Amino acid sequence: MKQTIRLTLWVVFLLLATAVHAQRRNARYNAYIKQYAPLAVAQMQKHKIPASITLAQGLLESGAGMSQLARKSNNHFGIKCHKNWRGRKVYYDDDAKGECFRAYSNPKDSYEDHSTFLVQGTRYASLFKLKITDYKGWARGLKKAGYATDPSYANRLISIVEDYELYKYDRQGMSKREARRWEKEVKKKPWLVRPHQVYIANGLAYVVARDGDTFRHLAGEFGIAWKKLVKYNDLHKDYTLEAGDIIYLKQKNKKAVKGHEYHIVRSGESMHSISQIYGIRLKNLYKMNKKNGDYIPEIGDRLKLR
């Protein structure tokens, strides 16, 4: 019965999860990463800038290499001329009309100049004190230092890193000592290597549990007390997570979103599985249907959701 319930939940949410993931991953991005990851790793080993951040910026600033600035001028990072630039120049409308941008002979020069730009820029100096694996710190630091005017710049970089698992390239920039320390840290915090994809359904954020996940692991990854995660999902503290479990990251709603008025019980469903499908607190689902905790839904039962 437990496996049937999990399967029902998985089927319901898999379509949404797949659709969201497909929107965030595309062939053009994958091709760009395959082509330029070696350059990003080389720059990381030379200048200590996370390869994940370099790739994410390249993807974002150049539209995965398809922007006019990247195609015609090999500028993959949107770097403007500034006063100290002595190389070739091109002009495009950006924050203002006819702004001056740097032009390069090839993408490799663009990657090298991007590293030099950050290394020599005093406003970015504090970033080099961060761990090579701290892509979130780098993303937020770049935004804070004024690399881009977009208020969501840091979040967009972080999303790209996580959606395309760019963080895996950062390990190539570690010394043997750092790598050993990293491996020990990963054993305690497995999400550092493979963070969970966060999805939205019923107006709520949730993740899909994987083999080996625990409430404590998820709590550490998302900064939420593990006991709260247990409570949010109407489970008990000794419950063992299994692959496919849907885990909400905030308290569920008191009723289903508009458009979901009723639910017809199917084979293998329970009040708990139905509450998870629609993001409804279990006690409210019982209350709306005037049922007590002893009620076991049967196939064909019509349950009120709002």
RODO-2510 file (C-alpha; in nm, 4 decimals, decimal comma):
residues 306
     n   res          X          Y          Z
     1     m     0,0000     0,0000     0,0000
     2     k     0,2787     0,2432     0,0930
     3     q     0,4537     0,1885    -0,2409
     4     t     0,1242     0,2350    -0,4300
     5     i     0,0648     0,5665    -0,2572
     6     r     0,4148     0,6834    -0,3415
     7     l     0,3683     0,5791    -0,7027
     8     t     0,0429     0,7766    -0,7231
     9     l     0,2143     1,0877    -0,5885
    10     w     0,5087     1,0414    -0,8183
    11     v     0,2938     1,0120    -1,1300
    12     v     0,0947     1,3236    -1,0357
    13     f     0,4010     1,5387    -0,9770
    14     l     0,6394     1,3932    -1,2326
    15     l     0,4635     1,5637    -1,5227
    16     l     0,4960     1,9027    -1,3548
    17     a     0,8548     1,8401    -1,2492
    18     t     0,9535     1,7275    -1,5984
    19     a     0,7867     2,0295    -1,7589
    20     v     0,9622     2,2736    -1,5259
    21     h     1,2977     2,1035    -1,5747
    22     a     1,2574     2,1018    -1,9529
    23     q     1,1946     2,4761    -1,9474
    24     r     1,5168     2,5330    -1,7573
    25     r     1,7333     2,2959    -1,9615
    26     n     1,7757     2,3289    -2,3322
    27     a     2,0078     2,1943    -2,5969
    28     r     2,1662     2,5326    -2,6670
    29     y     2,2758     2,5707    -2,3047
    30     n     2,4086     2,2144    -2,2965
    31     a     2,6076     2,2737    -2,6146
    32     y     2,7561     2,5951    -2,4734
    33     i     2,8596     2,4208    -2,1518
    34     k     3,0228     2,1352    -2,3429
    35     q     3,2162     2,3793    -2,5597
    36     y     3,3294     2,6289    -2,2962
    37     a     3,3605     2,4267    -1,9741
    38     p     3,7320     2,3563    -2,0450
    39     l     3,7965     2,7307    -2,0756
    40     a     3,6107     2,8013    -1,7511
    41     v     3,8034     2,5300    -1,5662
    42     a     4,1363     2,6590    -1,7012
    43     q     4,0524     3,0106    -1,5809
    44     m     3,9524     2,8729    -1,2400
    45     q     4,2817     2,6899    -1,1995
    46     k     4,4710     3,0031    -1,2996
    47     h     4,2706     3,2743    -1,1227
    48     k     4,0619     3,0921    -0,8533
    49     i     3,7247     3,1995    -0,9951
    50     p     3,4682     2,9155    -0,9710
    51     a     3,4173     2,7572    -1,3124
    52     s     3,0473     2,7315    -1,2306
    53     i     3,0206     3,1092    -1,1971
    54     t     3,2203     3,1785    -1,5122
    55     l     2,9993     2,9414    -1,7124
    56     a     2,6781     3,0752    -1,5596
    57     q     2,7796     3,4333    -1,6395
    58     g     2,8787     3,3338    -1,9911
    59     l     2,5450     3,1618    -2,0471
    60     l     2,3458     3,4489    -1,9047
    61     e     2,5360     3,7413    -2,0534
    62     s     2,5761     3,5919    -2,4018
    63     g     2,2452     3,4088    -2,4325
    64     a     2,4426     3,0840    -2,4539
    65     g     2,6688     3,2380    -2,7167
    66     m     2,3840     3,3586    -2,9385
    67     s     2,3794     3,7293    -2,8548
    68     q     2,4967     3,9716    -3,1213
    69     l     2,7781     4,0869    -2,8940
    70     a     2,9022     3,7292    -2,8528
    71     r     2,8601     3,6244    -3,2170
    72     k     3,0134     3,9317    -3,3789
    73     s     3,2569     4,0515    -3,1125
    74     n     3,3278     3,7363    -2,9062
    75     n     3,2256     3,9237    -2,5901
    76     h     3,0653     3,6536    -2,3731
    77     f     3,0416     3,8511    -2,0490
    78     g     2,8955     4,1856    -2,1497
    79     i     3,2049     4,3738    -2,0316
    80     k     3,1999     4,7397    -2,1305
    81     c     3,5054     4,9359    -2,2385
    82     h     3,5742     5,1442    -1,9266
    83     k     3,8613     5,3927    -1,9250
    84     n     4,1504     5,1430    -1,9219
    85     w     4,0469     4,9418    -2,2281
    86     r     4,2901     4,9723    -2,5198
    87     g     4,1557     4,6975    -2,7443
    88     r     3,8952     4,6909    -3,0202
    89     k     3,5578     4,8487    -2,9430
    90     v     3,1989     4,8053    -3,0589
    91     y     2,8863     5,0017    -2,9745
    92     y     2,5439     4,8698    -2,8704
    93     d     2,2403     5,0022    -2,6889
    94     d     2,2287     4,8684    -2,3310
    95     d     2,1480     5,0685    -2,0179
    96     a     2,2040     5,3724    -2,2391
    97     k     2,2153     5,4237    -2,6152
    98     g     2,5366     5,3487    -2,8053
    99     e     2,7419     5,2131    -2,5141
   100     c     3,0993     5,0994    -2,5696
   101     f     3,1758     4,7284    -2,5317
   102     r     3,5001     4,5352    -2,5584
   103     a     3,5560     4,3208    -2,8674
   104     y     3,7858     4,0173    -2,8853
   105     s     3,9489     3,8076    -3,1555
   106     n     3,8107     3,4848    -3,0094
   107     p     3,6082     3,3552    -2,7103
   108     k     3,9238     3,2455    -2,5272
   109     d     4,0373     3,6077    -2,5065
   110     s     3,6960     3,6996    -2,3691
   111     y     3,7246     3,4379    -2,0950
   112     e     4,0749     3,5525    -2,0068
   113     d     3,9721     3,9175    -1,9955
   114     h     3,6709     3,8326    -1,7778
   115     s     3,9068     3,6772    -1,5221
   116     t     4,1459     3,9727    -1,5394
   117     f     3,8520     4,2123    -1,5017
   118     l     3,7485     4,0443    -1,1753
   119     v     4,1005     3,9916    -1,0406
   120     q     4,2046     4,3533    -1,0969
   121     g     3,8724     4,5059    -0,9900
   122     t     3,9084     4,6207    -0,6295
   123     r     3,5324     4,5948    -0,5722
   124     y     3,5532     4,2199    -0,6370
   125     a     3,8511     4,1571    -0,4049
   126     s     3,6408     4,0128    -0,1210
   127     l     3,5071     3,7387    -0,3500
   128     f     3,8487     3,5753    -0,3700
   129     k     3,8329     3,5027     0,0029
   130     l     3,5405     3,2670    -0,0557
   131     k     3,5759     2,8921    -0,1046
   132     i     3,6039     2,7806    -0,4658
   133     t     3,2829     2,5805    -0,4114
   134     d     3,0807     2,8748    -0,2771
   135     y     2,9010     2,9612    -0,6004
   136     k     2,6132     3,1204    -0,4081
   137     g     2,8506     3,3558    -0,2294
   138     w     3,0145     3,4484    -0,5588
   139     a     2,6804     3,5092    -0,7302
   140     r     2,5565     3,7346    -0,4512
   141     g     2,8920     3,9084    -0,4264
   142     l     2,8970     3,9902    -0,7976
   143     k     2,5520     4,1447    -0,7718
   144     k     2,6439     4,3400    -0,4584
   145     a     2,9627     4,4678    -0,6223
   146     g     2,7618     4,6012    -0,9158
   147     y     2,8548     4,3610    -1,1960
   148     a     2,4981     4,3868    -1,3270
   149     t     2,2020     4,6165    -1,2628
   150     d     1,9425     4,3377    -1,2757
   151     p     1,8090     4,2976    -0,9175
   152     s     1,7601     3,9245    -0,9752
   153     y     2,1112     3,8720    -1,1174
   154     a     2,2403     3,6612    -0,8262
   155     n     1,9358     3,4374    -0,8213
   156     r     1,9539     3,3872    -1,1962
   157     l     2,3185     3,2801    -1,1744
   158     i     2,2444     3,0407    -0,8887
   159     s     1,9532     2,8889    -1,0798
   160     i     2,1711     2,8276    -1,3853
   161     v     2,4450     2,6675    -1,1755
   162     e     2,1964     2,4358    -1,0076
   163     d     1,9766     2,3595    -1,3087
   164     y     2,2785     2,2560    -1,5149
   165     e     2,4839     2,1124    -1,2269
   166     l     2,7745     2,3459    -1,3049
   167     y     2,9030     2,3147    -0,9475
   168     k     3,0596     1,9804    -1,0461
   169     y     3,3314     2,1691    -1,2373
   170     d     3,4428     2,3602    -0,9273
   171     r     3,6059     2,0546    -0,7700
   172     q     3,8690     2,0633    -1,0449
   173     g     4,0033     2,3819    -0,8917
   174     m     4,0811     2,2301    -0,5512
   175     s     4,4156     2,1219    -0,4120
   176     k     4,4439     1,7628    -0,2845
   177     r     4,4075     1,8892     0,0703
   178     e     4,0974     2,0909    -0,0183
   179     a     3,9526     1,7925    -0,2048
   180     r     3,9916     1,5685     0,1019
   181     r     3,8283     1,8309     0,3205
   182     w     3,5483     1,8682     0,0648
   183     e     3,4815     1,4944     0,0604
   184     k     3,4445     1,4923     0,4377
   185     e     3,2076     1,7885     0,4215
   186     v     2,9976     1,6227     0,1511
   187     k     2,9438     1,3175     0,3700
   188     k     2,7810     1,5467     0,6246
   189     k     2,6117     1,7683     0,3661
   190     p     2,5390     1,5617     0,0516
   191     w     2,3348     1,8431    -0,1032
   192     l     2,6565     2,0395    -0,1639
   193     v     2,7294     1,8100    -0,4580
   194     r     2,3763     1,7620    -0,5836
   195     p     2,1229     2,0110    -0,4475
   196     h     1,7552     1,9326    -0,4866
   197     q     1,5518     2,0979    -0,7602
   198     v     1,2744     2,3065    -0,6063
   199     y     0,9356     2,2956    -0,7795
   200     i     0,6160     2,4913    -0,7276
   201     a     0,2696     2,3340    -0,7078
   202     n    -0,0468     2,4573    -0,5408
   203     g     0,1397     2,7798    -0,4704
   204     l     0,3860     2,5884    -0,2506
   205     a     0,7535     2,5015    -0,2886
   206     y     0,8403     2,1330    -0,2714
   207     v     1,1183     1,8871    -0,3514
   208     v     1,1153     1,5229    -0,4559
   209     a     1,3051     1,3009    -0,2103
   210     r     1,5912     1,0852    -0,3383
   211     d     1,7436     0,7625    -0,2072
   212     g     1,9302     0,8305     0,1157
   213     d     1,7531     1,1590     0,1946
   214     t     1,6584     1,2341     0,5529
   215     f     1,4619     1,5175     0,7091
   216     r     1,7845     1,6408     0,8681
   217     h     1,9592     1,6541     0,5289
   218     l     1,6741     1,8507     0,3728
   219     a     1,6605     2,0774     0,6769
   220     g     2,0312     2,1564     0,6411
   221     e     2,0016     2,2222     0,2692
   222     f     1,7090     2,4625     0,2955
   223     g     1,7694     2,6144     0,6385
   224     i     1,4455     2,4803     0,7854
   225     a     1,4181     2,2959     1,1177
   226     w     1,3718     1,9255     1,0403
   227     k     1,0843     1,8993     1,2868
   228     k     0,9039     2,1697     1,0894
   229     l     0,9440     1,9706     0,7683
   230     v     0,7896     1,6720     0,9426
   231     k     0,5001     1,8874     1,0607
   232     y     0,4504     2,0626     0,7251
   233     n     0,4066     1,7234     0,5568
   234     d     0,1825     1,5651     0,8214
   235     l     0,4357     1,2924     0,8951
   236     h     0,5982     1,1606     1,2136
   237     k     0,9588     1,2071     1,3219
   238     d     1,0484     0,8389     1,2712
   239     y     0,9190     0,8324     0,9134
   240     t     1,1830     0,7132     0,6635
   241     l     1,1951     0,9118     0,3419
   242     e     1,2036     0,7149     0,0181
   243     a     1,2697     0,8169    -0,3401
   244     g     0,9609     0,9825    -0,4865
   245     d     0,8216     1,1274    -0,1655
   246     i     0,6916     1,4810    -0,2118
   247     i     0,8177     1,7085     0,0649
   248     y     0,6760     2,0581     0,1007
   249     l     0,9110     2,3272     0,2304
   250     k     0,6419     2,5352     0,3967
   251     q     0,3105     2,4722     0,5670
   252     k     0,0424     2,3429     0,3355
   253     n    -0,2767     2,5342     0,2598
   254     k    -0,6074     2,4980     0,4431
   255     k    -0,7809     2,4162     0,1156
   256     a    -0,6980     2,3388    -0,2450
   257     v    -0,6362     2,6144    -0,4978
   258     k    -0,9280     2,7282    -0,7134
   259     g    -1,0251     2,4816    -0,9812
   260     h    -0,9915     2,1800    -0,7543
   261     e    -1,3251     2,1483    -0,5794
   262     y    -1,3498     1,7712    -0,5346
   263     h    -1,1381     1,4575    -0,5604
   264     i    -1,2608     1,1102    -0,6529
   265     v    -1,0594     0,8513    -0,4612
   266     r    -0,8548     0,6126    -0,6741
   267     s    -0,6934     0,2795    -0,5923
   268     g    -0,4146     0,2980    -0,3339
   269     e    -0,4865     0,6544    -0,2197
   270     s    -0,5068     0,7614     0,1421
   271     m    -0,6125     1,0849     0,3092
   272     h    -0,2447     1,1687     0,3490
   273     s    -0,1537     1,1058    -0,0154
   274     i    -0,4503     1,3164    -0,1280
   275     s    -0,3501     1,5966     0,1072
   276     q    -0,0012     1,5918    -0,0483
   277     i    -0,1322     1,5957    -0,4048
   278     y    -0,3304     1,9144    -0,3447
   279     g    -0,1085     2,0730    -0,0793
   280     i    -0,3805     2,0655     0,1872
   281     r    -0,3175     2,0215     0,5586
   282     l    -0,4334     1,6751     0,6552
   283     k    -0,6461     1,7921     0,9478
   284     n    -0,8283     2,0376     0,7214
   285     l    -0,9008     1,7666     0,4664
   286     y    -1,0632     1,5573     0,7387
   287     k    -1,2519     1,8593     0,8731
   288     m    -1,3896     1,9690     0,5335
   289     n    -1,5287     1,6209     0,4792
   290     k    -1,6547     1,5779     0,8357
   291     k    -1,4415     1,2684     0,8874
   292     n    -1,2364     1,1569     1,1859
   293     g    -0,8946     0,9937     1,1965
   294     d    -1,0414     0,6449     1,1660
   295     y    -1,1843     0,7128     0,8218
   296     i    -1,0207     0,5175     0,5370
   297     p    -1,1213     0,6422     0,1904
   298     e    -1,2554     0,3882    -0,0542
   299     i    -1,2355     0,3861    -0,4315
   300     g    -1,4990     0,6194    -0,5726
   301     d    -1,5447     0,8288    -0,2589
   302     r    -1,5981     1,1985    -0,3388
   303     l    -1,3905     1,4234    -0,1149
   304     k    -1,4325     1,7973    -0,0815
   305     l    -1,1138     1,9977    -0,1331
   306     r    -1,2381     2,3532    -0,0783
***
